[in-house]
Amino acid sequence: MNKPIEKEGDGDDFTIFLFSHKPNKPNSIKLELDEPINNKHIGLHIFQQLLQIFVDGLKYLYGDGSNEGKVDINDLTEENINLMKQYFLSIGFHLILDIFEPTNYISKPDIFMNHNLIKIDTMLDEFFYQVTNDKEKTYRIYFKFVY
């Protein structure tokens, strides 16, 4: 088994390291996160970090060139999403992006926005972030560990 890649640096350094070349093999990059603060649930902490990596990666790869690097999720292609999934596999996580229209939307309790719903045994894949656009599509993003 190959040793995972290790590299020191901050979030910006990690973004450049991860997204500046083709995705590595699954589980080939060891992602180390700071400890959660103030007794934050570990799943919430990991989810927030992965979501930030996702947003930073989208901005890096597909940003509009402005200082904010805005990305319109409606403009992302299936190929763009599949590439992001490969990047996340390289750090040991499945990136899942479900797309709903009003006719097939499945409601779930939003524990990311309502922390009162978090229990001690809440799993990483129970946290999600979703965006609904003006075309009434809802994009739900969540993550699972690669085993």
VOPAGU-2260 file (C-alpha; in pm, 1 decimal, decimal comma):
REM VOPAGU-2260
SITE   aa  ch    i         X         Y         Z
SITE  MET   A    0       0,0       0,0       0,0
SITE  ASN   A    1     127,8     344,0     -92,9
SITE  LYS   A    2     188,7     600,9     176,4
SITE  PRO   A    3     -59,8     893,0     160,7
SITE  ILE   A    4      74,7    1227,5      41,5
SITE  GLU   A    5     143,2    1470,9     324,4
SITE  LYS   A    6     196,1    1844,7     277,7
SITE  GLU   A    7     200,6    2124,7     535,4
SITE  GLY   A    8      14,6    2449,8     477,7
SITE  ASP   A    9    -302,9    2648,9     529,6
SITE  GLY   A   10    -638,6    2625,7     350,1
SITE  ASP   A   11    -526,0    2827,6      48,2
SITE  ASP   A   12    -212,9    2616,4      11,3
SITE  PHE   A   13    -425,3    2302,8      29,6
SITE  THR   A   14    -667,0    2431,5    -234,1
SITE  ILE   A   15    -382,7    2500,8    -474,7
SITE  PHE   A   16    -214,5    2169,0    -393,9
SITE  LEU   A   17    -533,5    1967,2    -445,2
SITE  PHE   A   18    -688,9    2140,6    -745,7
SITE  SER   A   19    -384,8    2257,2    -945,3
SITE  HIS   A   20    -333,5    1918,4   -1113,2
SITE  LYS   A   21    -537,2    1613,6   -1210,4
SITE  PRO   A   22    -697,6    1423,9    -922,0
SITE  ASN   A   23    -481,3    1169,6    -743,7
SITE  LYS   A   24    -581,4     810,7    -674,2
SITE  PRO   A   25    -852,7     748,9    -412,2
SITE  ASN   A   26    -729,7     786,5     -53,0
SITE  SER   A   27    -386,7     900,6    -168,9
SITE  ILE   A   28    -395,9    1237,3      10,1
SITE  LYS   A   29    -414,4    1241,2     388,3
SITE  LEU   A   30    -648,0    1517,7     501,7
SITE  GLU   A   31    -580,3    1633,8     856,0
SITE  LEU   A   32    -819,7    1880,2    1014,9
SITE  ASP   A   33    -780,3    2091,3    1324,8
SITE  GLU   A   34    -966,0    1968,9    1630,5
SITE  PRO   A   35   -1324,8    2094,4    1663,3
SITE  ILE   A   36   -1362,3    2380,2    1908,7
SITE  ASN   A   37   -1624,5    2443,1    2177,7
SITE  ASN   A   38   -1746,4    2081,3    2183,4
SITE  LYS   A   39   -1866,3    2102,7    1823,0
SITE  HIS   A   40   -1996,4    1770,5    1691,7
SITE  ILE   A   41   -1718,6    1597,2    1496,8
SITE  GLY   A   42   -1949,7    1523,1    1200,0
SITE  LEU   A   43   -2051,3    1888,7    1177,2
SITE  HIS   A   44   -1686,8    1994,8    1196,7
SITE  ILE   A   45   -1578,9    1756,8     920,2
SITE  PHE   A   46   -1878,2    1854,7     706,1
SITE  GLN   A   47   -1799,1    2225,8     737,4
SITE  GLN   A   48   -1436,2    2166,6     640,3
SITE  LEU   A   49   -1531,0    1951,0     340,1
SITE  LEU   A   50   -1791,1    2203,9     228,8
SITE  GLN   A   51   -1527,1    2477,3     243,4
SITE  ILE   A   52   -1288,7    2263,6      35,3
SITE  PHE   A   53   -1572,5    2207,3    -214,1
SITE  VAL   A   54   -1648,8    2580,4    -241,8
SITE  ASP   A   55   -1280,3    2674,7    -264,5
SITE  GLY   A   56   -1225,7    2407,6    -531,1
SITE  LEU   A   57   -1520,7    2531,3    -737,6
SITE  LYS   A   58   -1389,3    2886,8    -715,8
SITE  TYR   A   59   -1037,7    2773,5    -808,9
SITE  LEU   A   60   -1146,7    2563,0   -1105,4
SITE  TYR   A   61   -1459,5    2740,0   -1232,6
SITE  GLY   A   62   -1466,6    3086,5   -1074,1
SITE  ASP   A   63   -1562,9    3388,7   -1279,8
SITE  GLY   A   64   -1223,0    3555,7   -1233,8
SITE  SER   A   65   -1349,2    3817,2    -987,0
SITE  ASN   A   66   -1197,6    3861,5    -642,2
SITE  GLU   A   67   -1483,4    3654,0    -502,5
SITE  GLY   A   68   -1444,8    3382,4    -768,9
SITE  LYS   A   69   -1819,9    3344,1    -802,1
SITE  VAL   A   70   -1949,8    3017,5    -945,9
SITE  ASP   A   71   -2301,6    2965,1   -1075,9
SITE  ILE   A   72   -2394,7    2608,8    -985,0
SITE  ASN   A   73   -2633,9    2605,6   -1283,2
SITE  ASP   A   74   -2335,1    2638,6   -1515,9
SITE  LEU   A   75   -2157,9    2330,0   -1384,4
SITE  THR   A   76   -2161,6    2035,8   -1620,7
SITE  GLU   A   77   -2178,8    1669,2   -1530,7
SITE  GLU   A   78   -1810,6    1652,4   -1627,3
SITE  ASN   A   79   -1730,1    1935,9   -1382,4
SITE  ILE   A   80   -1912,5    1756,8   -1099,9
SITE  ASN   A   81   -1747,5    1423,2   -1180,2
SITE  LEU   A   82   -1406,4    1590,8   -1165,8
SITE  MET   A   83   -1488,2    1735,0    -823,5
SITE  LYS   A   84   -1595,4    1386,7    -711,7
SITE  GLN   A   85   -1256,8    1249,4    -818,8
SITE  TYR   A   86   -1075,1    1518,4    -618,6
SITE  PHE   A   87   -1275,7    1427,6    -310,4
SITE  LEU   A   88   -1205,9    1057,7    -357,3
SITE  SER   A   89    -835,5    1142,2    -347,9
SITE  ILE   A   90    -880,7    1280,9       6,0
SITE  GLY   A   91   -1095,1     986,4     114,2
SITE  PHE   A   92   -1450,2    1114,9      75,1
SITE  HIS   A   93   -1741,2    1059,9    -158,8
SITE  LEU   A   94   -1891,0    1388,6    -275,4
SITE  ILE   A   95   -2261,1    1344,7    -344,9
SITE  LEU   A   96   -2462,6    1606,2    -529,7
SITE  ASP   A   97   -2831,8    1532,1    -562,8
SITE  ILE   A   98   -3038,5    1749,7    -795,9
SITE  PHE   A   99   -3411,0    1780,4    -734,1
SITE  GLU   A  100   -3693,1    1946,4    -919,4
SITE  PRO   A  101   -4021,4    2032,9    -743,6
SITE  THR   A  102   -4176,5    1708,0    -866,2
SITE  ASN   A  103   -3910,4    1480,4    -712,1
SITE  TYR   A  104   -3786,8    1682,6    -413,2
SITE  ILE   A  105   -3728,1    1477,6     -98,5
SITE  SER   A  106   -3742,8    1676,2     223,1
SITE  LYS   A  107   -3496,9    1597,1     503,1
SITE  PRO   A  108   -3435,6    1763,3     838,1
SITE  ASP   A  109   -3160,0    2020,0     786,2
SITE  ILE   A  110   -2932,8    1952,8    1080,4
SITE  PHE   A  111   -2658,5    2168,4     930,8
SITE  MET   A  112   -2879,8    2474,1     969,7
SITE  ASN   A  113   -3063,6    2352,2    1281,9
SITE  HIS   A  114   -2799,8    2227,7    1525,2
SITE  ASN   A  115   -3066,7    2132,3    1780,1
SITE  LEU   A  116   -3130,2    1822,1    1566,3
SITE  ILE   A  117   -2771,1    1696,9    1599,9
SITE  LYS   A  118   -2737,6    1390,5    1821,0
SITE  ILE   A  119   -2422,2    1225,3    1949,4
SITE  ASP   A  120   -2456,6     946,4    1689,4
SITE  THR   A  121   -2534,5    1175,2    1391,9
SITE  MET   A  122   -2328,8    1056,8    1096,0
SITE  LEU   A  123   -2134,0    1270,0     847,1
SITE  ASP   A  124   -2368,2    1187,9     558,3
SITE  GLU   A  125   -2665,2    1327,7     752,7
SITE  PHE   A  126   -2526,4    1680,5     716,3
SITE  PHE   A  127   -2600,8    1853,4     388,6
SITE  TYR   A  128   -2607,2    2193,0     228,5
SITE  GLN   A  129   -2860,7    2279,1     -34,1
SITE  VAL   A  130   -2924,7    2561,1    -276,3
SITE  THR   A  131   -3241,6    2624,2    -473,3
SITE  ASN   A  132   -3205,8    2829,8    -789,4
SITE  ASP   A  133   -3450,3    3046,4    -980,5
SITE  LYS   A  134   -3528,1    2752,4   -1209,7
SITE  GLU   A  135   -3665,5    2570,1    -903,7
SITE  LYS   A  136   -3386,4    2313,4    -900,5
SITE  THR   A  137   -3248,3    2219,6    -561,6
SITE  TYR   A  138   -2887,7    2106,1    -531,5
SITE  ARG   A  139   -2807,2    1904,0    -216,2
SITE  ILE   A  140   -2442,4    1843,6    -132,9
SITE  TYR   A  141   -2319,3    1593,0     123,9
SITE  PHE   A  142   -2023,1    1366,9     189,3
SITE  LYS   A  143   -1949,1    1009,0     293,9
SITE  PHE   A  144   -1627,4     845,8     405,7
SITE  VAL   A  145   -1455,3     617,8     154,6
SITE  TYR   A  146   -1404,6     278,9     319,1
